[in-house]
Amino acid sequence: MDRFTIKDIELLSGIKAHTLRIWEQRYNLIVPKRRESNHRFYDNEDLKHILRIAHLYNNGVKISRIAHYQKEELKKIATLGNGEGVKNVHYVNQLIEAAVDFDEERFEEIIETAITSTGFENCLFNIVYPYFEKVGILWLSESVVPAQEHFSSNLIRRKIITEIDKLPNIIHQKNELLLLFTPEGEYHEIPLLLNQYLLKKYQRRTIYAGSNVPLEVLKEICEHKPVTHLYCYSITNFTKMSMEQYIVALARQFVNSSVVLAGPLTLQVTVFPANLVLLQSLQEQWHFAENKFTGK
């Protein structure tokens, strides 16, 4: 059984902690458990129940009406809404439910349904990406068991690689070569694969080095290939140096290449070598793939 704080539930459901407490008091809608220390927590079943409540609530169903439903009844009527944004959020919630239960069949069924209903790219960037944003935040705070992230990552990884392989081969050979990697100690590969998909889609030539790549390996690759861009995606920073030190090391060691840094840690960057390119949002990563990025 996993244990979630009310802040965890807020992050996953999108319902403010203050609102959840009001619902608890007014409707007895969600009753948290108590630790031996008397601190409140929620388990897997509570999380799934709240996700279903959040879906109906975001579809315009009044909370007073939701409160009258039994749990099994609520489970049955928590179907997809009409709006595209609501659909995407519901798919994210369904993925979280399946991951909590390690239900591989259900997880794959949701992904396939989302791809069929919304298209692969919409599924990738409006469903899968937000899903990992939510789960990743909790994993960093050690509120979610990393096994759940590994479980879902491996399933989605297969889907993305399959779609990458379906893209046409690069015909126009530009005078550039992008080396994609995550730093040593960084194992979050899904966002890097998303960028690999985008770059190949827009006919950008790449070498995919994968996750957890030491500087020595980057150096060896660059000695054998004319790499013009080192494309680094980082969510965490488990390297032996600070992010600033790591950026400076990359910029100095590969002074004739552009160092492209993407991911949440870009928002913390305080050093700006001349050959550094920061992509601080998914939109900027997309523009970069299209060769339309105009920022620094």
SEMI-297966 format. One line per field, with one value per residue (C-alpha): residue in three letters; x, y, z. Coordinates in pm, whole numbers, plus 50000, padded with zeros to 5 digits. Layout:
BEGIN
resn <- Ala;...
px <- X;...
py <- Y;...
pz <- Z;...
//
This chain:
BEGIN
resn <- Met;Asp;Arg;Phe;Thr;Ile;Lys;Asp;Ile;Glu;Leu;Leu;Ser;Gly;Ile;Lys;Ala;His;Thr;Leu;Arg;Ile;Trp;Glu;Gln;Arg;Tyr;Asn;Leu;Ile;Val;Pro;Lys;Arg;Arg;Glu;Ser;Asn;His;Arg;Phe;Tyr;Asp;Asn;Glu;Asp;Leu;Lys;His;Ile;Leu;Arg;Ile;Ala;His;Leu;Tyr;Asn;Asn;Gly;Val;Lys;Ile;Ser;Arg;Ile;Ala;His;Tyr;Gln;Lys;Glu;Glu;Leu;Lys;Lys;Ile;Ala;Thr;Leu;Gly;Asn;Gly;Glu;Gly;Val;Lys;Asn;Val;His;Tyr;Val;Asn;Gln;Leu;Ile;Glu;Ala;Ala;Val;Asp;Phe;Asp;Glu;Glu;Arg;Phe;Glu;Glu;Ile;Ile;Glu;Thr;Ala;Ile;Thr;Ser;Thr;Gly;Phe;Glu;Asn;Cys;Leu;Phe;Asn;Ile;Val;Tyr;Pro;Tyr;Phe;Glu;Lys;Val;Gly;Ile;Leu;Trp;Leu;Ser;Glu;Ser;Val;Val;Pro;Ala;Gln;Glu;His;Phe;Ser;Ser;Asn;Leu;Ile;Arg;Arg;Lys;Ile;Ile;Thr;Glu;Ile;Asp;Lys;Leu;Pro;Asn;Ile;Ile;His;Gln;Lys;Asn;Glu;Leu;Leu;Leu;Leu;Phe;Thr;Pro;Glu;Gly;Glu;Tyr;His;Glu;Ile;Pro;Leu;Leu;Leu;Asn;Gln;Tyr;Leu;Leu;Lys;Lys;Tyr;Gln;Arg;Arg;Thr;Ile;Tyr;Ala;Gly;Ser;Asn;Val;Pro;Leu;Glu;Val;Leu;Lys;Glu;Ile;Cys;Glu;His;Lys;Pro;Val;Thr;His;Leu;Tyr;Cys;Tyr;Ser;Ile;Thr;Asn;Phe;Thr;Lys;Met;Ser;Met;Glu;Gln;Tyr;Ile;Val;Ala;Leu;Ala;Arg;Gln;Phe;Val;Asn;Ser;Ser;Val;Val;Leu;Ala;Gly;Pro;Leu;Thr;Leu;Gln;Val;Thr;Val;Phe;Pro;Ala;Asn;Leu;Val;Leu;Leu;Gln;Ser;Leu;Gln;Glu;Gln;Trp;His;Phe;Ala;Glu;Asn;Lys;Phe;Thr;Gly;Lys
px <- 50000;50127;50072;49995;49981;49705;49965;50036;49665;49640;49923;49775;49408;49433;49191;49326;49401;49173;48885;48952;48933;48601;48462;48576;48407;48089;48015;48232;48344;48699;48806;49184;49363;49580;49941;50050;50170;49808;49916;49661;49737;49556;49609;49584;49207;49158;49367;49165;48838;48948;49062;48713;48554;48786;48688;48315;48366;48571;48292;48050;47885;47811;47999;47671;47548;47876;47857;47541;47713;47847;48209;48121;47851;48097;48347;48093;47978;48324;48338;48507;48385;48310;48588;48928;49109;48885;48949;49322;49302;49085;49333;49609;49401;49330;49701;49772;49509;49656;50010;49910;49777;50065;49795;49992;49697;49486;49773;49838;49466;49441;49741;49605;49260;49414;49626;49325;49101;49338;49633;49985;50133;49844;49867;50241;50251;49910;49862;50191;50397;50156;50131;50507;50513;50270;50428;50781;50711;50593;50883;51127;50960;50972;50595;50544;50731;50985;50868;50549;50747;50968;50658;50493;50819;50901;50556;50552;50915;50820;50537;50756;51039;50785;50656;51010;51085;50777;50904;51065;51442;51619;51670;51816;52159;52216;52554;52459;52456;52279;52394;52104;52169;52091;52374;52535;52294;51985;51767;51452;51460;51102;51140;51461;51275;51001;51264;51420;51077;51040;51389;51350;51006;51160;51450;51720;52013;52084;52288;52089;52319;52036;52030;52302;52585;52925;53126;53394;53145;53034;53396;53461;53157;53255;53607;53460;53162;53125;52873;52741;52494;52508;52140;52105;51774;51778;51503;51711;52073;52249;52584;52891;52887;52630;52426;52623;52952;52818;52710;53047;53226;53021;53061;53440;53505;53291;53361;53305;52957;52632;52526;52146;51991;51624;51415;51299;51652;51684;51478;51761;52047;52250;52553;52531;52832;52834;52758;52465;52108;51828;51494;51273;50940;50794;50695;51054;51174;50922;51031;51393;51312;51142;51447;51224;51366;51486;51572;51904
py <- 50000;50345;50640;50984;51317;51565;51766;51457;51417;51784;51745;51432;51530;51905;51965;52209;52070;52333;52216;51851;51931;52112;51812;51584;51794;51883;51562;51299;51233;51123;50988;50972;50712;50790;50696;50592;50952;51058;51223;51179;50989;50845;50502;50377;50327;50677;50821;50643;50750;51115;51105;50991;51263;51521;51405;51444;51773;51913;51804;52032;51781;51947;51808;51774;51535;51344;51292;51080;50823;50501;50421;50148;50366;50653;50423;50330;50682;50842;50832;51067;51425;51610;51868;51779;51921;51725;51408;51455;51509;51201;50990;51115;51018;50675;50618;50710;50460;50181;50260;50255;49900;49794;49695;49654;49543;49839;50085;49974;49977;50341;50444;50268;50423;50768;50728;50611;50887;51184;51087;50986;51334;51465;51155;51200;51568;51633;51307;51119;51432;51569;51221;51203;51561;51462;51128;51271;51548;51295;51062;51343;51403;51028;51013;50762;50434;50460;50115;50277;50518;50238;50031;50303;50430;50092;50054;50403;50376;50084;50287;50587;50379;50203;50539;50671;50368;50443;50790;50821;50812;51146;51241;51590;51566;51901;52006;51922;51627;51632;51403;51327;51215;51262;51330;51062;50974;51090;50792;50973;50880;50943;51321;51254;51003;51260;51499;51224;51173;51545;51584;51286;51406;51735;51562;51658;51415;51265;51017;50878;50802;50745;50802;50811;50909;51003;51293;51046;50870;51201;51289;50955;50992;51346;51230;50994;51194;51563;51651;52007;52001;51824;51792;51727;51666;51677;51650;51574;51649;51343;51428;51474;51847;52125;52195;52517;52325;52063;52323;52498;52164;52079;52425;52424;52066;52098;52460;52410;52264;52410;52279;52247;52203;52110;52004;52146;52225;52492;52719;52708;52794;53097;53065;53133;53026;53161;52819;52738;52709;52680;52522;52600;52460;52186;52452;52573;52214;52175;52503;52395;52066;52263;52493;52785;52852;53212;53234;53179
pz <- 50000;49910;50136;49997;50177;50100;49903;49689;49624;49527;49274;49118;49113;49056;49346;49604;49949;50104;49883;49969;50340;50292;50103;50383;50648;50462;50270;50440;50083;50148;50484;50523;50733;51032;51099;51448;51484;51406;51079;50799;50480;50177;50019;49659;49670;49812;49529;49260;49423;49435;49072;48970;49182;49023;48675;48737;48921;48631;48395;48578;48814;49148;49444;49638;49369;49353;49729;49686;49463;49608;49517;49267;49113;49086;48917;48649;48565;48561;48180;47934;47908;47587;47583;47441;47742;47977;47777;47809;48185;48223;48028;48260;48563;48418;48359;48721;48838;48624;48738;49104;49052;48821;48574;48250;48039;48148;48109;47749;47672;47787;47576;47268;47317;47359;47045;46843;46979;46977;46754;46855;46894;47101;47319;47353;47442;47602;47791;47838;47908;48175;48326;48380;48505;48782;48866;48837;49087;49343;49272;49342;49676;49748;49788;49506;49489;49203;49086;48957;48745;48612;48534;48325;48172;48021;47868;47717;47609;47382;47227;47150;47002;46777;46652;46601;46384;46175;46080;45735;45712;45698;45334;45349;45512;45681;45808;46167;46402;46739;47020;47258;47616;47983;48230;48441;48722;48527;48430;48313;47945;47828;47767;47574;47354;47296;47164;46954;46796;46722;46580;46348;46241;46130;45955;46208;46213;46556;46756;47047;47340;47591;47966;48234;47998;48154;48011;47899;47672;47519;47453;47282;47056;46961;46873;46614;46488;46385;46658;46624;46915;47250;47345;47718;47899;48278;48537;48843;48925;49059;48901;49120;49045;49058;48745;48690;48712;48474;48218;48235;48195;47885;47734;47782;47677;47364;47282;46908;46960;47086;47428;47427;47770;47816;48113;48448;48565;48294;48520;48778;48543;48650;48418;48047;47837;47481;47329;47565;47433;47693;47606;47906;47789;47572;47319;47293;47245;46964;46801;46826;46652;46373;46348;46448;46795;46824;47195;47372
//
